[in-house]
């Protein structure tokens, strides 16, 4: 599940939006926020980081994308599929650029677009996050079936052969 979402300008590391999507469940949320801010500072120094990356940190994973000199980052549980996390970030990026694309470079104070977090992110993206969580459960179930189905089939055949052998011999 998505726990924390932040958007920052890469050129100077200025945080533009922050949202604790499910932050009530995150112990040491402030510690992880500080890690994110340190990452933004490193990105602003021109560390030539990839435009799409995942970073493990304790029980969570940071996923981020950089596009148009803006970094979109989310912190998820380790079990949350990477594909869904990046889809969430793409949707977030598209919505943020649609609403504030021409104002990003002129923002002069931290969290200048906090209204985005409160109005749009909390309602629309939180409901989409639930959709992503449902998709994640489906993907986990499918992976479990693919992993253990051959074992179940082999065991079923073995038990059937043992039963037939005991019945007729």
C-alpha positions in Angstrom: 0.0 0.0 0.0 1.1 3.6 -0.7 2.2 5.2 2.6 3.8 8.6 1.6 3.8 10.6 -1.6 6.0 13.7 -2.2 6.6 15.9 -5.2 9.7 18.2 -5.4 11.4 20.4 -7.9 14.7 18.7 -8.9 16.6 21.9 -9.7 16.7 23.1 -6.1 15.1 20.2 -4.1 12.1 22.4 -3.1 9.2 20.2 -1.9 6.0 21.1 -3.7 3.5 18.6 -2.3 3.5 16.1 0.5 0.8 13.6 1.4 0.6 10.8 4.0 -1.8 8.5 2.1 -1.9 5.9 4.9 0.6 7.6 7.3 -1.3 6.6 10.4 0.3 3.1 10.0 3.8 4.4 9.5 6.0 4.4 12.6 8.8 6.9 12.3 7.1 8.8 9.5 9.2 11.9 10.2 12.4 9.8 9.8 11.3 8.6 6.3 10.3 12.2 5.3 13.8 13.3 6.3 15.2 10.6 4.1 13.1 11.7 1.2 14.2 15.4 1.7 17.8 14.2 1.7 17.2 12.4 -1.5 15.7 15.5 -3.1 18.8 17.5 -2.0 21.1 14.9 -3.6 19.1 15.1 -6.8 19.3 18.9 -6.8 23.1 18.6 -6.8 23.0 16.9 -10.2 23.9 13.4 -9.0 22.8 12.1 -12.4 20.3 9.6 -10.9 18.2 7.5 -13.2 14.8 9.0 -14.1 13.1 5.9 -12.6 14.4 4.2 -9.6 13.4 2.2 -6.5 15.3 2.4 -3.2 14.9 0.0 -0.3 14.7 1.6 3.1 13.8 -0.5 6.1 10.3 -2.1 5.7 9.5 0.2 2.8 10.6 1.0 -0.7 10.9 4.5 -2.2 9.9 4.6 -5.9 10.4 7.7 -7.9 10.3 9.1 -11.4 11.9 12.3 -12.6 10.3 14.2 -15.5 10.4 17.8 -16.5 12.7 18.7 -13.6 10.2 17.4 -11.1 10.6 14.3 -8.9 7.5 12.3 -8.0 8.1 9.9 -5.2 6.1 7.4 -3.2 6.9 5.2 -0.3 5.2 1.8 -0.3 5.2 -1.5 1.6 7.8 -4.0 0.3 4.9 -6.2 -0.9 3.4 -3.5 -3.1 4.2 -4.4 -6.7 6.7 -2.1 -8.4 4.6 -1.9 -11.6 1.6 -0.5 -9.7 3.8 2.0 -7.7 5.1 3.4 -11.0 1.6 3.5 -12.5 0.5 5.4 -9.5 3.4 7.9 -10.0 2.6 8.2 -13.7 -1.1 9.1 -12.9 0.1 11.5 -10.2 2.5 13.2 -12.6 -0.1 13.5 -15.3 -2.6 15.1 -12.9 -0.1 17.4 -11.3 1.2 18.6 -14.6 -2.3 19.2 -15.9 -3.2 21.4 -12.9 0.1 23.1 -12.1 2.5 22.5 -15.0 3.1 26.2 -15.9 3.5 27.2 -12.2 6.2 24.7 -11.1 9.2 26.8 -12.0 7.8 30.0 -10.3 6.9 28.4 -7.0 8.9 30.2 -4.3 8.0 28.5 -1.1 7.9 24.9 0.1 4.7 23.1 -0.3 3.3 25.8 -2.6 0.8 23.3 -4.1 -0.4 21.7 -0.8 -3.9 22.4 -2.1 -3.3 19.7 -4.7 -2.6 17.2 -1.9 -5.7 18.2 0.1 -8.3 18.5 -2.7 -7.3 16.2 -5.5 -4.9 13.7 -4.0 -6.9 12.8 -1.0 -10.1 12.1 -2.8 -9.3 10.9 -6.3 -5.8 9.3 -5.9 -6.6 7.7 -2.6 -9.5 5.9 -4.2 -7.2 5.0 -7.1 -4.7 3.7 -4.6 -7.3 1.3 -3.4 -7.8 0.1 -7.0 -4.0 -0.4 -7.2 -4.1 -2.3 -3.9 -6.8 -4.6 -5.3 -4.8 -5.1 -8.4 -1.8 -5.9 -6.2 -3.8 -8.6 -4.4 -4.8 -10.1 -7.7 -1.2 -10.2 -9.0 0.0 -11.8 -5.7 -2.8 -14.4 -6.0 -1.9 -15.1 -9.6 1.8 -15.4 -8.7 1.0 -17.8 -5.9 -1.1 -20.0 -8.2 1.7 -20.0 -10.8 4.2 -20.9 -8.2 2.4 -23.7 -6.4 0.0 -25.1 -9.1 2.6 -27.6 -10.5 3.3 -28.9 -7.0 -0.4 -29.4 -6.3 -0.9 -31.2 -9.6 2.1 -33.6 -8.9 0.9 -34.3 -5.4 -2.6 -34.9 -6.7 -1.4 -37.4 -9.3 0.8 -39.1 -6.6 -2.1 -39.4 -4.2 -4.4 -40.7 -7.0 -1.8 -43.4 -8.0 -1.4 -44.4 -4.3 -5.2 -44.6 -3.9 -5.6 -46.6 -7.1 -2.8 -48.9 -6.1 -4.3 -49.6 -2.6 -7.8 -50.0 -4.1 -6.9 -52.5 -6.9 -3.7 -54.3 -5.7 
